Amino acid sequence: MRAVVQDRYGTSEVLRLAEVPRPEIGDHDVLVQVHAAGLDRGTEHLMTGKPYAVRLAMGLRRPKNPVLGRDVAGRVVAVGSAVTRFAIGDEVYGVAPGSFAEYARARESQLAPKPANLSFTEAAVVPVSAATALRALVDVGGVRAGQSVLVLGASGGVGSYAVQLAKAFGAEVTGVCSTSKMQLVASLGADHVLDYTRDDFAEVAARYDLILDIAGNPSLRRLRKALKPRGTAVFVGGESAGAVTGMGRQLRGALLSPFLRQKLALLVTKERGSDYERLTELVEAGQVVPRIDRTYSLADAPLAVRQLESGSVQGKVAITTRP
């Protein structure tokens, strides 16, 4: 099969299209014929091997799995002997390491039926980013109707879903982004949009029940200043946050949190089919709509990653493997 592979860690220049064997599946695995794959910041970190802590799991000198990609949408073509939730021919979406390929292996527990109202390309950009936003808002942030929510990095993959999900749960949402992306964030349903080149979220009059810290690297002091006395800040990401763990500020916040009335919480990554099933309900109800900036062919996957590296993506980028 054709796949996008890398022999070493680095920027998009290390990626190339190659012929590789199809994955073999285990008892609890599903083989998916990939129709489309999504691109997220986590995939970029796996490509670069930074922060360096990711190499402990992914390979110290080079990736253990040379095929890039995580988000997937496609059709089941084989199932393991213990698989009970899916059958050959089912349309699915979820997470499959190595999804930048014509076929990918996925754990049964990390897939869900594809939303009926989405194309494969639209479905492929949902799982990782939307589930991250869902867990940050609900599992960690405990969002409730009537609360005020601030989304830092509202125009990106996770942020674009966080705005929509927070609105679906009845919150008043403020999104923070660059000047060129304000129109997108407003179209997602944000009640207020701040331009970070002109507006300092910590200096405006508003204070928030919940802050999702997705992009940038604001100090703990500024985050706490923007929170209400018993508000919660959830660390979802943060570029330029350290080359070793990428989580120095987040870890300091988690250690400080028990001594505060405010809550500073880390989001632990989980990939669960149950999250994708819940997202399917919201997507099919029209409360969550994927926003695709651009679609690339499998051969042009390095260009897709390059666009992500540039910071110009609004919403999500998709990679299609079939005509």
Backbone bond lengths (Angstrom), bond angles and torsions (degrees), N, CA, C in turn:
res aa  C-N    CA-C-N  psi(-1)  N-CA   C-N-CA  omega(-1)  CA-C   N-CA-C  phi
1 M - - - 1.460 - - 1.518 109.51 -
2 R 1.346 115.92 159.80 1.461 120.89 174.63 1.521 109.41 -85.04
3 A 1.325 115.27 141.86 1.459 120.12 179.57 1.519 109.44 -153.92
4 V 1.335 115.48 154.86 1.460 121.75 174.47 1.518 107.32 -92.60
5 V 1.332 116.70 119.55 1.455 120.87 -173.37 1.521 111.16 -124.69
6 Q 1.328 114.91 163.89 1.454 122.32 174.19 1.524 108.44 -139.74
7 D 1.317 116.62 137.03 1.460 121.87 179.97 1.521 112.04 -96.63
8 R 1.329 116.57 -10.41 1.461 121.21 -179.04 1.522 108.16 -153.94
9 Y 1.320 116.69 167.53 1.456 121.10 176.11 1.529 109.37 -79.04
10 G 1.328 115.39 150.22 1.461 119.57 178.42 1.513 111.22 163.68
11 T 1.325 116.20 -165.45 1.461 122.25 177.85 1.522 109.62 -80.88
12 S 1.313 117.30 -170.67 1.462 121.77 -177.97 1.522 112.82 -59.15
13 E 1.312 118.04 -16.94 1.459 121.44 -179.63 1.525 112.53 -67.23
14 V 1.349 118.12 -17.60 1.469 120.06 -179.60 1.523 111.52 -82.76
15 L 1.324 118.64 -7.95 1.459 121.73 -175.63 1.524 111.47 -85.43
16 R 1.338 115.93 144.07 1.463 120.67 176.25 1.525 109.19 -152.40
17 L 1.311 116.21 155.74 1.459 122.14 176.91 1.520 108.50 -87.69
18 A 1.337 116.98 132.83 1.461 120.75 -176.78 1.522 110.41 -145.78
19 E 1.329 115.83 164.34 1.461 122.45 172.28 1.526 108.03 -95.38
20 V 1.322 116.61 124.68 1.466 121.56 -178.89 1.530 108.91 -135.11
21 P 1.326 118.59 161.93 1.467 120.62 178.28 1.533 111.19 -66.11
22 R 1.315 116.48 149.67 1.456 120.01 172.63 1.530 109.43 -66.01
23 P 1.333 117.04 147.78 1.474 119.28 179.39 1.526 111.00 -67.21
24 E 1.331 115.88 145.94 1.454 121.58 171.31 1.524 108.33 -93.22
25 I 1.322 116.48 144.16 1.469 119.12 -175.90 1.522 111.25 -108.08
26 G 1.354 115.31 152.03 1.454 122.26 175.29 1.510 111.45 -96.74
27 D 1.323 116.78 -173.76 1.466 121.75 -174.98 1.526 112.86 -59.92
28 H 1.335 117.73 -35.38 1.463 121.51 -175.71 1.528 112.58 -103.70
29 D 1.331 115.85 15.57 1.467 120.71 -176.41 1.515 112.18 -103.28
30 V 1.336 113.57 161.31 1.457 123.16 175.09 1.527 107.57 -126.72
31 L 1.329 117.59 135.85 1.462 121.05 173.08 1.516 108.22 -96.27
32 V 1.328 115.65 121.92 1.459 122.06 -176.43 1.522 109.84 -108.22
33 Q 1.317 115.96 128.37 1.465 119.59 167.96 1.518 106.26 -79.41
34 V 1.313 116.29 110.36 1.455 122.12 -171.11 1.524 110.35 -74.59
35 H 1.326 116.08 125.20 1.461 121.06 171.38 1.523 110.92 -96.02
36 A 1.321 116.28 -34.58 1.464 120.44 179.53 1.524 109.03 -157.07
37 A 1.330 114.28 156.85 1.468 121.49 177.60 1.518 108.16 -134.50
38 G 1.319 116.33 150.71 1.457 121.55 176.51 1.515 110.34 -101.86
39 L 1.320 115.41 160.78 1.464 122.01 179.78 1.520 108.39 -118.97
40 D 1.340 116.32 130.13 1.457 120.49 -179.57 1.516 109.03 -135.48
41 R 1.331 116.33 169.85 1.464 121.32 -178.32 1.523 111.85 -63.09
42 G 1.318 116.94 -31.72 1.458 119.23 178.19 1.518 111.70 -61.61
43 T 1.334 116.99 -38.53 1.458 121.12 177.34 1.523 110.70 -63.18
44 E 1.331 116.16 -39.26 1.462 119.56 177.48 1.531 110.92 -62.61
45 H 1.341 116.96 -41.23 1.456 120.16 178.88 1.529 111.64 -64.23
46 L 1.336 116.89 -37.68 1.457 120.28 177.06 1.521 111.02 -66.18
47 M 1.320 117.13 -34.38 1.461 121.60 178.83 1.530 111.34 -68.36
48 T 1.325 116.43 -44.38 1.463 120.37 -176.72 1.522 113.03 -83.19
49 G 1.343 116.35 -20.23 1.457 118.90 -174.69 1.513 112.68 70.49
50 K 1.326 116.51 23.93 1.463 122.46 179.32 1.523 109.45 -130.11
51 P 1.333 116.98 139.92 1.467 127.09 -1.73 1.525 111.69 -61.25
52 Y 1.327 115.47 154.58 1.453 120.83 -170.57 1.522 113.04 -61.16
53 A 1.319 117.62 -21.29 1.464 120.54 179.60 1.524 112.31 -59.35
54 V 1.342 118.45 -27.87 1.459 120.25 -179.24 1.518 111.65 -64.63
55 R 1.337 116.87 -23.14 1.460 120.02 -177.73 1.529 112.59 -71.10
56 L 1.331 117.09 -19.56 1.454 119.85 177.37 1.521 110.88 -61.31
57 A 1.326 116.26 -33.70 1.461 120.60 179.80 1.523 112.55 -98.09
58 M 1.341 116.66 -30.81 1.459 120.77 -171.57 1.522 114.19 -96.70
59 G 1.339 118.00 -12.56 1.459 121.40 -177.44 1.512 110.35 125.87
60 L 1.322 117.17 128.91 1.459 120.40 -174.37 1.524 112.62 -72.24
61 R 1.320 117.58 -46.52 1.470 120.81 -175.17 1.521 112.40 -96.97
62 R 1.321 116.15 -33.36 1.469 121.44 -179.34 1.523 107.63 -153.36
63 P 1.331 117.59 159.65 1.478 119.49 -178.69 1.525 112.50 -63.39
64 K 1.345 116.20 134.84 1.461 119.87 174.77 1.527 110.45 -64.05
65 N 1.332 115.61 -40.02 1.467 120.91 175.26 1.520 107.24 -103.28
66 P 1.332 118.37 106.70 1.465 119.94 -175.64 1.519 114.03 -72.81
67 V 1.356 118.05 -11.58 1.462 121.15 -178.39 1.521 109.42 -89.87
68 L 1.320 116.54 126.00 1.463 122.07 -176.54 1.531 110.86 -82.23
69 G 1.341 115.65 165.53 1.458 120.99 172.81 1.516 113.63 109.60
70 R 1.347 115.59 149.78 1.469 121.73 179.19 1.527 111.46 -135.73
71 D 1.356 117.33 -57.21 1.470 120.62 177.36 1.517 110.52 -58.82
72 V 1.334 116.48 142.02 1.463 119.14 179.12 1.524 110.58 -148.43
73 A 1.327 115.38 149.25 1.464 122.59 167.81 1.520 106.88 -144.47
74 G 1.321 116.14 132.92 1.461 118.65 -177.64 1.513 111.77 -178.20
75 R 1.325 114.37 -157.94 1.466 120.98 -175.09 1.532 109.51 -121.51
76 V 1.328 116.65 137.63 1.460 121.84 179.89 1.527 109.64 -71.16
77 V 1.348 115.61 128.42 1.470 119.79 177.93 1.525 112.13 -117.79
78 A 1.326 118.10 -11.84 1.462 121.25 175.65 1.523 108.63 -160.19
79 V 1.333 116.61 149.07 1.468 121.17 179.40 1.516 109.19 -132.69
80 G 1.342 115.54 148.76 1.450 120.93 176.01 1.514 111.69 -72.58
81 S 1.331 116.58 164.51 1.469 121.82 -174.37 1.521 113.61 -63.78
82 A 1.348 117.69 -23.55 1.465 120.82 -178.14 1.526 113.08 -100.40
83 V 1.302 117.74 3.19 1.465 120.99 -178.19 1.524 109.81 -76.22
84 T 1.341 116.37 130.88 1.464 121.30 -178.67 1.524 113.45 -121.84
85 R 1.330 117.77 -18.16 1.464 120.56 -172.55 1.530 113.45 -90.10
86 F 1.322 117.90 -17.23 1.460 120.63 -175.26 1.520 110.70 -134.91
87 A 1.345 113.32 153.88 1.463 120.45 178.03 1.518 108.83 -132.14
88 I 1.303 116.43 162.65 1.463 121.52 178.88 1.535 109.13 -57.40
89 G 1.312 115.68 132.08 1.463 121.74 -179.26 1.513 114.56 101.06
90 D 1.337 117.58 -15.90 1.466 120.69 -179.86 1.527 110.85 -66.26
91 E 1.326 115.30 142.38 1.470 121.41 174.14 1.525 107.99 -92.50
92 V 1.329 116.56 124.36 1.454 121.10 -172.57 1.528 110.85 -133.04
93 Y 1.326 114.49 164.81 1.459 120.86 169.76 1.515 108.67 -147.88
94 G 1.333 115.86 160.55 1.454 119.82 -177.53 1.512 110.73 156.01
95 V 1.324 116.24 -140.29 1.462 121.85 -177.42 1.525 109.80 -119.79
96 A 1.334 115.34 130.04 1.464 122.45 176.85 1.517 107.76 -142.34
97 P 1.323 118.72 102.43 1.466 119.76 178.57 1.524 111.27 -54.61
98 G 1.337 116.38 127.52 1.455 120.73 -175.92 1.514 113.13 90.42
99 S 1.338 116.60 33.43 1.464 120.65 -175.07 1.528 113.98 -80.05
100 F 1.331 118.68 -8.83 1.466 120.31 175.33 1.529 107.94 -81.08
101 A 1.318 114.92 64.72 1.459 121.84 -174.14 1.521 108.66 -161.27
102 E 1.329 115.95 170.69 1.460 119.54 179.31 1.523 112.37 -77.83
103 Y 1.331 117.25 -22.14 1.457 122.43 175.69 1.527 108.15 -140.12
104 A 1.344 116.78 147.53 1.460 120.68 179.32 1.520 109.29 -145.80
105 R 1.322 114.94 146.72 1.465 121.60 177.20 1.522 109.58 -94.08
106 A 1.337 116.64 134.42 1.462 121.27 179.05 1.518 109.72 -133.68
107 R 1.320 116.70 148.77 1.455 121.29 171.65 1.530 108.09 -72.37
108 E 1.315 116.22 140.20 1.464 120.52 178.17 1.527 111.05 -54.13
109 S 1.330 116.66 -37.70 1.460 121.92 -175.96 1.520 113.34 -72.92
110 Q 1.335 117.81 -7.36 1.460 121.16 -178.09 1.525 112.34 -111.99
111 L 1.328 116.08 20.97 1.464 121.83 178.03 1.519 110.25 -128.47
112 A 1.326 114.79 161.30 1.457 122.23 174.62 1.526 108.08 -148.58
113 P 1.331 118.14 160.39 1.465 119.50 174.67 1.522 110.80 -59.69
114 K 1.309 116.15 138.46 1.464 121.15 -179.93 1.525 110.53 -65.88
115 P 1.350 118.43 137.57 1.470 119.94 175.19 1.527 110.85 -54.68
116 A 1.314 115.97 132.99 1.469 120.54 -174.75 1.524 112.67 -65.57
117 N 1.332 117.00 -26.74 1.466 119.45 -175.69 1.524 113.18 -93.30
118 L 1.313 117.79 7.91 1.462 120.52 178.96 1.522 111.05 -114.78
119 S 1.318 116.13 146.48 1.459 121.07 169.66 1.525 108.56 -73.44
120 F 1.313 116.73 169.02 1.464 119.16 176.14 1.530 110.69 -60.10
121 T 1.324 116.14 -40.11 1.462 119.85 -178.58 1.529 110.67 -63.48
122 E 1.327 117.24 -43.98 1.466 120.67 178.66 1.519 111.33 -65.73
123 A 1.329 116.37 -41.73 1.461 119.97 -178.47 1.523 111.74 -65.68
124 A 1.316 117.21 -32.64 1.463 121.05 -174.74 1.518 113.37 -65.51
125 V 1.335 117.62 -22.37 1.471 119.27 -177.40 1.528 112.24 -95.55
126 V 1.328 116.90 7.97 1.464 120.14 -177.03 1.527 114.08 -90.90
127 P 1.344 120.21 -50.58 1.468 120.14 -160.93 1.522 117.09 -54.18
128 V 1.319 119.18 -61.73 1.467 120.66 -172.74 1.519 111.37 -64.46
129 S 1.319 117.06 -52.76 1.466 120.21 -174.30 1.519 112.34 -69.59
130 A 1.329 117.55 -45.77 1.462 119.80 -177.63 1.521 111.36 -68.66
131 A 1.321 117.36 -38.53 1.468 119.29 178.59 1.525 111.04 -68.03
132 T 1.321 117.43 -35.26 1.462 120.62 175.74 1.520 110.08 -61.50
133 A 1.333 116.43 -45.98 1.462 120.59 178.18 1.518 111.33 -62.89
134 L 1.325 117.14 -40.56 1.464 121.71 -179.79 1.520 111.04 -62.31
135 R 1.332 117.00 -47.12 1.465 120.11 -179.22 1.522 111.23 -66.21
136 A 1.343 116.77 -38.87 1.462 119.55 -179.70 1.521 110.86 -63.55
137 L 1.327 116.85 -41.65 1.463 121.13 -178.00 1.521 112.21 -74.13
138 V 1.322 116.63 -45.37 1.470 120.77 -169.87 1.525 112.03 -95.59
139 D 1.321 117.40 -58.97 1.465 120.69 -173.29 1.521 112.27 -66.56
140 V 1.339 116.29 -40.76 1.463 120.20 -176.47 1.526 111.44 -100.50
141 G 1.331 116.60 -46.91 1.461 120.62 -175.43 1.508 114.92 -79.87
142 G 1.334 117.89 -21.59 1.460 121.05 -179.85 1.513 113.41 58.37
143 V 1.331 117.13 41.51 1.461 121.22 -175.53 1.531 111.15 -59.19
144 R 1.352 115.21 142.40 1.464 121.36 178.30 1.520 109.50 -134.41
145 A 1.312 115.66 156.79 1.463 121.27 177.20 1.521 109.77 -57.75
146 G 1.317 115.75 138.64 1.455 121.36 177.90 1.516 114.18 90.48
147 Q 1.323 118.27 -10.39 1.459 120.29 178.45 1.525 111.06 -76.30
148 S 1.325 115.15 161.09 1.463 121.37 173.83 1.518 108.15 -102.27
149 V 1.345 115.75 128.43 1.462 121.92 -175.67 1.523 109.32 -123.61
150 L 1.334 115.78 132.74 1.461 122.33 175.97 1.520 108.01 -110.58
151 V 1.342 116.70 127.85 1.459 121.92 178.85 1.522 108.79 -113.36
152 L 1.323 116.92 110.80 1.459 121.87 176.40 1.527 107.98 -88.52
153 G 1.336 116.48 121.71 1.455 120.06 -173.32 1.509 111.13 87.87
154 A 1.329 116.20 44.04 1.466 121.58 -170.92 1.520 113.98 -74.56
155 S 1.328 118.49 -12.77 1.463 120.11 -176.40 1.513 112.94 -96.52
156 G 1.321 118.60 -6.20 1.455 121.46 -177.33 1.511 112.90 -86.03
157 G 1.337 115.52 -168.85 1.451 119.87 -176.96 1.510 113.10 -60.69
158 V 1.323 117.97 -58.97 1.459 121.27 179.64 1.522 110.73 -66.79
159 G 1.334 116.51 -42.85 1.462 120.79 -176.77 1.514 113.44 -61.77
160 S 1.337 117.28 -40.61 1.467 119.91 -178.58 1.527 111.19 -64.18
161 Y 1.323 117.20 -31.99 1.463 120.23 175.46 1.524 111.05 -79.92
162 A 1.329 117.18 -35.88 1.464 119.94 -179.32 1.524 111.16 -61.04
163 V 1.330 117.28 -40.89 1.463 120.64 178.58 1.525 109.96 -60.68
164 Q 1.330 116.77 -48.54 1.463 120.49 -177.95 1.529 112.04 -65.73
165 L 1.317 116.69 -41.72 1.460 119.90 -179.02 1.522 111.84 -67.54
166 A 1.326 116.67 -42.35 1.462 119.52 178.54 1.531 110.60 -60.88
167 K 1.324 117.08 -40.24 1.462 120.45 176.35 1.536 110.72 -64.92
168 A 1.334 116.63 -40.48 1.467 120.28 179.23 1.523 111.31 -62.01
169 F 1.341 117.05 -30.41 1.464 121.15 179.47 1.522 112.57 -88.71
170 G 1.332 117.26 4.88 1.455 120.98 172.78 1.510 115.88 89.94
171 A 1.327 118.45 17.49 1.462 121.57 -179.48 1.521 111.17 -88.58
172 E 1.336 115.86 159.53 1.459 122.27 169.26 1.525 106.74 -92.55
173 V 1.335 116.97 121.95 1.451 120.90 -166.77 1.525 111.72 -114.44
174 T 1.337 114.97 133.18 1.458 122.56 170.83 1.518 107.78 -116.10
175 G 1.319 116.63 127.18 1.455 121.37 178.99 1.514 111.20 -109.18
176 V 1.326 117.07 142.44 1.456 122.87 178.62 1.524 108.55 -115.36
177 C 1.328 116.56 131.17 1.457 121.22 -178.36 1.519 109.47 -160.18
178 S 1.335 117.54 -177.06 1.457 121.63 176.84 1.528 110.01 -82.69
179 T 1.316 116.01 168.60 1.468 121.96 -175.93 1.519 112.13 -56.55
180 S 1.335 116.93 -45.29 1.460 121.44 -174.43 1.524 113.13 -69.00
181 K 1.331 117.60 -14.54 1.459 120.58 -175.32 1.525 113.17 -109.57
182 M 1.331 117.13 5.21 1.458 120.08 -177.06 1.522 112.03 -63.86
183 Q 1.329 117.07 -38.07 1.459 120.13 -179.18 1.528 110.86 -63.39
184 L 1.336 116.58 -40.62 1.464 119.75 177.73 1.524 110.55 -60.50
185 V 1.332 117.20 -48.20 1.466 120.77 -176.36 1.521 110.38 -63.30
186 A 1.321 117.52 -38.73 1.461 120.18 176.66 1.529 110.64 -63.54
187 S 1.329 116.40 -38.62 1.468 119.79 -178.92 1.528 111.92 -69.65
188 L 1.319 117.16 -20.66 1.464 121.21 177.18 1.523 112.25 -74.47
189 G 1.335 116.17 -13.63 1.458 120.38 178.16 1.509 114.93 112.85
190 A 1.335 117.46 4.89 1.466 119.48 -179.97 1.520 110.39 -61.13
191 D 1.330 116.29 136.76 1.463 120.73 178.55 1.530 111.26 -74.71
192 H 1.329 115.96 -31.23 1.461 121.60 179.93 1.526 107.72 -140.72
193 V 1.332 116.85 145.05 1.460 121.58 178.63 1.525 108.72 -128.96
194 L 1.335 116.68 127.13 1.455 122.37 177.46 1.519 109.67 -107.80
195 D 1.323 116.15 136.11 1.454 123.36 175.93 1.527 107.57 -92.60
196 Y 1.334 116.92 112.30 1.467 118.24 -173.64 1.525 113.21 -67.44
197 T 1.345 117.41 -14.64 1.468 119.20 176.28 1.518 111.87 -77.40
198 R 1.350 116.00 -15.05 1.475 119.76 -179.56 1.522 113.24 -124.55
199 D 1.334 116.19 -30.16 1.466 120.60 -173.09 1.524 110.48 -112.36
200 D 1.305 117.07 131.67 1.464 122.52 174.48 1.521 107.80 -97.64
201 F 1.327 116.39 112.71 1.471 119.81 -175.75 1.522 112.08 -58.94
202 A 1.336 116.80 -26.90 1.463 119.83 -178.82 1.514 112.85 -80.75
203 E 1.330 117.17 -12.79 1.459 120.94 -176.51 1.516 113.23 -104.81
204 V 1.330 117.66 -14.27 1.464 119.26 177.88 1.531 108.92 -70.90
205 A 1.305 116.22 164.28 1.468 120.51 -173.64 1.522 113.25 -69.50
206 A 1.330 116.15 -29.58 1.468 119.51 -174.54 1.526 112.04 -67.30
207 R 1.343 115.88 146.43 1.449 123.33 171.84 1.527 107.76 -125.83
208 Y 1.317 117.73 149.03 1.454 121.33 -165.75 1.524 112.65 -120.29
209 D 1.342 114.58 145.99 1.461 120.46 174.30 1.524 110.89 -73.14
210 L 1.332 115.70 -33.83 1.466 120.69 -174.60 1.522 109.63 -144.58
211 I 1.328 115.75 131.19 1.468 121.80 175.54 1.520 108.23 -120.84
212 L 1.330 116.95 128.60 1.455 121.45 170.63 1.525 107.24 -100.23
213 D 1.325 116.60 112.45 1.458 122.89 -178.99 1.521 107.92 -92.82
214 I 1.338 115.79 88.91 1.461 121.43 -173.93 1.520 111.68 -96.81
215 A 1.304 117.25 -41.90 1.460 120.69 -173.62 1.509 110.61 -127.33
216 G 1.317 115.44 157.57 1.450 119.87 -179.74 1.513 111.22 82.96
217 N 1.302 115.74 -164.69 1.457 119.92 -176.44 1.527 110.04 -150.66
218 P 1.349 118.26 55.69 1.461 119.97 -177.42 1.524 111.48 -66.11
219 S 1.303 116.31 148.92 1.460 120.40 179.80 1.522 110.28 -68.33
220 L 1.325 115.34 158.02 1.462 119.88 176.46 1.522 110.52 -60.88
221 R 1.317 116.54 -35.76 1.464 120.21 -179.99 1.517 110.87 -61.43
222 R 1.340 117.46 -43.90 1.466 120.17 -179.06 1.523 111.05 -68.99
223 L 1.320 117.53 -38.66 1.460 119.94 177.09 1.523 110.86 -61.64
224 R 1.321 116.30 -46.54 1.455 120.10 -178.74 1.529 111.55 -65.54
225 K 1.319 116.56 -34.68 1.465 120.15 179.06 1.522 111.16 -63.66
226 A 1.335 116.66 -33.77 1.463 120.70 -178.50 1.524 112.89 -82.85
227 L 1.332 117.64 -12.34 1.459 121.69 -179.71 1.524 111.67 -85.85
228 K 1.318 115.64 150.59 1.458 120.59 167.74 1.532 108.73 -68.82
229 P 1.347 117.70 163.93 1.473 120.33 -175.17 1.522 114.48 -53.26
230 R 1.325 117.76 -31.70 1.464 120.64 178.16 1.527 111.31 -119.27
231 G 1.330 115.42 30.34 1.452 120.46 -179.92 1.523 113.05 -79.35
232 T 1.331 115.22 171.76 1.468 122.15 -178.09 1.522 110.03 -125.61
233 A 1.330 116.32 134.07 1.468 121.86 171.18 1.520 107.86 -114.18
234 V 1.327 116.33 128.75 1.463 121.31 -179.69 1.522 108.54 -110.53
235 F 1.329 115.66 123.19 1.466 120.79 178.13 1.522 108.34 -83.29
236 V 1.332 116.43 108.75 1.459 121.67 -178.87 1.520 110.65 -99.73
237 G 1.306 117.84 -36.03 1.454 122.43 -179.61 1.508 108.96 -159.62
238 G 1.286 115.09 -153.67 1.457 120.39 -179.76 1.502 109.86 146.47
239 E 1.330 116.11 101.68 1.453 119.65 179.47 1.522 109.82 -74.60
240 S 1.322 116.37 156.32 1.468 123.21 -179.11 1.523 111.08 57.37
241 A 1.331 115.72 39.50 1.464 120.40 -176.45 1.521 112.64 -103.30
242 G 1.337 117.23 20.48 1.457 120.30 178.29 1.504 111.63 117.77
243 A 1.347 116.71 136.71 1.460 121.06 -175.16 1.522 113.24 -81.87
244 V 1.330 118.33 -19.83 1.462 120.32 -175.18 1.522 111.08 -86.36
245 T 1.330 117.39 -64.82 1.470 120.57 179.70 1.518 112.49 -104.27
246 G 1.342 117.39 -23.93 1.460 121.02 -174.73 1.510 112.63 70.01
247 M 1.339 117.16 10.89 1.461 120.25 -172.88 1.524 113.17 -136.16
248 G 1.339 117.29 21.16 1.459 118.82 -177.08 1.513 113.10 -57.70
249 R 1.317 117.41 -47.76 1.467 121.56 -179.87 1.525 110.78 -66.45
250 Q 1.333 115.80 -41.07 1.452 119.50 -179.62 1.530 111.75 -63.75
251 L 1.322 116.34 -41.79 1.461 119.96 179.49 1.523 111.16 -65.90
252 R 1.334 116.93 -38.47 1.468 119.50 176.55 1.520 110.40 -62.15
253 G 1.335 116.10 -40.25 1.455 119.57 178.58 1.513 112.53 -64.38
254 A 1.348 116.86 -41.88 1.461 120.46 179.71 1.527 111.51 -65.03
255 L 1.331 116.74 -36.46 1.463 120.67 178.41 1.530 111.85 -71.06
256 L 1.322 116.07 -31.95 1.462 120.90 -179.54 1.523 111.82 -78.55
257 S 1.316 117.26 -28.96 1.457 122.82 -170.69 1.531 114.81 -54.33
258 P 1.333 120.46 -41.65 1.481 119.27 -178.31 1.526 114.26 -60.95
259 F 1.315 116.78 -17.56 1.463 120.44 -177.54 1.531 112.35 -98.96
260 L 1.343 116.34 7.56 1.458 121.18 -175.87 1.523 110.53 -119.98
261 R 1.332 116.13 157.51 1.461 119.96 167.85 1.516 109.95 -74.76
262 Q 1.329 116.83 -32.03 1.452 120.84 174.67 1.528 109.35 -76.11
263 K 1.341 115.33 157.83 1.465 120.73 179.99 1.522 109.25 -113.76
264 L 1.335 116.01 126.73 1.458 122.46 175.51 1.516 106.51 -116.17
265 A 1.334 117.00 110.66 1.463 120.40 -166.92 1.521 112.36 -123.86
266 L 1.322 115.33 143.02 1.458 122.22 173.90 1.524 110.18 -88.66
267 L 1.322 116.16 144.19 1.459 121.06 173.07 1.524 108.07 -97.96
268 V 1.311 116.71 120.63 1.459 121.92 178.35 1.528 108.58 -91.96
269 T 1.314 115.71 128.81 1.462 120.79 -176.67 1.528 111.34 -68.03
270 K 1.332 115.65 129.67 1.462 121.97 173.96 1.525 107.51 -139.49
271 E 1.311 115.65 145.86 1.470 120.44 179.87 1.519 107.60 -123.41
272 R 1.340 115.63 100.88 1.457 121.20 -171.14 1.519 111.06 -126.10
273 G 1.319 115.23 130.75 1.447 119.65 176.46 1.514 112.37 -59.49
274 S 1.330 117.73 -29.67 1.463 120.69 179.51 1.530 111.16 -63.70
275 D 1.326 117.49 -33.99 1.466 119.98 175.80 1.521 110.85 -65.56
276 Y 1.331 116.21 -41.63 1.463 119.52 -179.02 1.529 110.75 -68.63
277 E 1.321 116.98 -32.10 1.469 119.81 175.82 1.526 110.54 -65.39
278 R 1.322 116.86 -40.60 1.473 119.84 178.07 1.529 110.38 -66.52
279 L 1.322 115.94 -39.36 1.464 119.32 177.85 1.521 111.09 -64.70
280 T 1.335 116.82 -35.93 1.461 120.15 177.49 1.527 110.60 -57.83
281 E 1.325 116.65 -41.96 1.462 120.24 178.93 1.527 110.82 -61.31
282 L 1.326 116.81 -43.76 1.467 120.98 -178.86 1.525 111.32 -69.30
283 V 1.333 116.51 -37.65 1.467 120.40 178.81 1.516 110.12 -67.10
284 E 1.307 117.27 -46.61 1.469 120.61 -178.01 1.517 111.58 -68.78
285 A 1.333 117.70 -21.59 1.467 121.50 175.55 1.521 112.01 -84.98
286 G 1.345 116.83 -3.33 1.457 120.92 178.78 1.513 114.58 80.70
287 Q 1.333 117.90 9.98 1.464 120.94 -178.56 1.528 112.87 -86.51
288 V 1.307 116.75 -18.25 1.468 122.48 176.92 1.523 108.15 -131.58
289 V 1.331 115.75 126.47 1.463 121.68 -178.45 1.525 108.66 -128.22
290 P 1.339 118.60 121.80 1.465 119.74 177.50 1.529 110.72 -63.12
291 R 1.319 116.08 139.36 1.463 121.87 176.17 1.524 108.01 -114.08
292 I 1.327 115.77 108.55 1.460 121.58 -177.09 1.523 109.45 -100.44
293 D 1.316 115.45 119.89 1.461 121.62 178.06 1.523 110.30 -71.85
294 R 1.345 115.51 -47.33 1.462 119.46 -176.24 1.516 109.15 -160.46
295 T 1.342 115.64 151.90 1.455 122.42 178.02 1.527 109.40 -117.20
296 Y 1.332 116.20 135.28 1.458 122.39 -179.81 1.521 110.05 -119.88
297 S 1.330 116.53 155.20 1.462 120.83 171.88 1.521 109.23 -77.93
298 L 1.333 116.71 166.33 1.457 120.74 178.93 1.528 110.83 -58.74
299 A 1.326 117.01 -40.70 1.460 120.70 -179.73 1.520 111.97 -63.99
300 D 1.330 116.77 -26.32 1.465 121.05 -178.48 1.518 112.88 -97.87
301 A 1.324 117.61 15.09 1.465 120.72 179.93 1.531 112.69 -54.71
302 P 1.347 119.64 -38.89 1.470 118.27 176.38 1.522 113.02 -58.19
303 L 1.327 117.66 -34.03 1.462 120.74 177.21 1.527 110.37 -67.70
304 A 1.328 116.76 -37.46 1.470 120.37 177.57 1.522 110.37 -61.98
305 V 1.335 116.02 -44.68 1.461 119.72 179.35 1.522 110.32 -65.02
306 R 1.330 115.95 -37.28 1.468 119.94 178.84 1.527 110.84 -62.02
307 Q 1.338 116.62 -39.81 1.461 119.15 177.31 1.519 110.71 -63.64
308 L 1.345 117.19 -40.27 1.460 120.04 177.49 1.524 110.54 -63.35
309 E 1.323 116.67 -42.42 1.460 121.07 179.40 1.524 111.39 -60.29
310 S 1.338 116.86 -33.23 1.462 121.15 -176.50 1.519 112.82 -73.25
311 G 1.337 117.44 -17.52 1.456 121.15 -178.57 1.513 114.30 80.21
312 S 1.329 117.29 12.65 1.467 120.41 -175.65 1.519 113.70 -93.98
313 V 1.338 118.17 -2.85 1.462 120.91 -176.65 1.521 110.30 -69.21
314 Q 1.326 116.02 133.85 1.457 122.16 172.69 1.529 107.40 -112.41
315 G 1.321 116.25 109.53 1.452 119.88 -174.47 1.517 109.79 86.90
316 K 1.328 116.58 -120.73 1.459 121.17 -173.86 1.525 111.75 -129.07
317 V 1.331 114.52 162.80 1.463 123.14 174.38 1.521 107.73 -119.89
318 A 1.333 116.17 139.04 1.465 121.06 179.77 1.519 110.30 -118.87
319 I 1.333 114.85 152.69 1.460 122.18 176.34 1.518 107.96 -125.11
320 T 1.319 117.17 123.74 1.457 121.07 -177.80 1.518 109.18 -101.89
321 T 1.325 115.91 141.87 1.457 120.81 -178.80 1.518 112.60 -110.13
322 R 1.333 116.52 -9.30 1.458 120.62 -178.96 1.520 110.01 -131.42
323 P 1.340 117.65 150.46 1.476 120.37 179.73 1.518 111.92 -58.04
